[in-house]
């Protein structure tokens, strides 16, 4: 919190139920979860993160027992762009501004993270260092919140000016989507390109629609459902490997920051890095969402599979509690 | 620091059994901190280490341990060095170059294979070996019947995994394509780097020269072949981004010269260049001393240094510090910077060889064609 105000990221009015899963490509578990949730009927599938490969969902169909109905959000958003060029131009201009903002934030963030890392490595009076480190982490949190506020400002400005939800072409698609989701027993959201996915979930304002159904989401799909979408990689071939906030998520699974492919993308054996992530995003639970991991939410409380690890404030990984029965 | 070989020298009795135990206990060459111990066993007259490290005496003699048939040589190698070598064994009045029989680590090139010593801190990049999780791309073979050369030319095309005609891709044109495939495991490397999202999915045109020392030495026919034969063929057949920033020329050694010379002759066509250990020989005064094969290269580089223009937009240059060409490549850096092109320069403690060029591919390609690493979570 900053200055006693409420957090600036999404506080969704809707609450969802369902399960967030680790990557599915090499270890499919979504079928087991469907069975465990006793889902009947069709499953509304969102594969917009696959972008132009959205419709190539044969493997997903097989995993979902050939009962998926692909919502085709990527294709629908292309159609919106074609049918409503004014909205398309305004949307692209907004995305350009957001990209510029992200670059500016990234520059400030690098300095703030370096300050914290220097303090983590400092030698001397621990009490003094800890106090400075706490302040340095708080500075990062303030920066993250400021970034979220600025994004929200740009998004609000765009919504006020363009009122996308009131535009006939968007409304028509949303009605069709509502009909499919309404008759589905569950919603499955696959991973992929997180911006492509989140942008389309927002364009059709799907949060209230999917909140009423059990949701199974993995990788980028899981990221989009939490409060904050954090982009991360500790060892990229270019750049410094500093996790950055992309924007607010849909907030349907609150109190979490998820890190898909954590074993591959994060240096989990480096306590300083783990502690910095946990401290920066706490009190939200920072969850390593690797293959076969899961976090379940019943609308009130979270629980996790035994293999699902939490990035803890002391830099260690611990099994996330409570465990799912 | 007491080295294992010194302990062996102090052991008593220092006999064949002691040598057997020493060899069984260690792998060779034996790396102990900055020291690397090479050994050879055999009843021969002399053993020398032959290597291609510019700046290090190229004929290092082994010592024989008295009363045994064990020969050894200790060298101090800087951290992260990678040294290719052979042993020159003198026996019966003759000498022959052989690979180190105790070292299974080999590097292959068009002339055969060398033994390789990895100094402390060097690790073969993990993205070099086939990753079972990586979706494989595919290779297609073509023959361009009518070319600027006047004869048919083979062209190999790499398509990334999950290639779609509905999508557009950047194009990488590789000189010495067959050698890159064989000696740098280029296909595996591309599969891995694209799978890891570090490099954008791209299409690669791999060319195969007939006489590289002629064609790659600023030959206008070669430049025409690339720009007027290869490029139109690729653009007609594959969905490529129609922009210079999505086209890259790449090559090593003379292939680096060919890449730069082609871009120089056709500025604005290739917005990306990857120049590995380019043979950028030049003269400030006097004659070329590298031999006739370099005459046209020197003329080109001298002309380029005089008027570089702005042949591309973004250039990655790399060179091994153990190469004789390190001076020439370092000299290119400030020159390229003056052109306004964006430049990245990387050195490694390695020689003029394919594994050096392989090891630079991650940094180079992820900078020239960055993948969606930060955005995609599958």
Interface residues (C-beta under 8 A of the other chain):
Chain A: X23 X25 X26 X49 X52 X53 X191 X192 X193 X194 X195 X219 X220 X223 X231 X232 X233 X236 X237 X238 X260 X261
Chain B: X133 X162 X164 X166 X167 X198 X362 X363 X366 X367 X370 X372 X373 X374 X375 X376 X377 X378
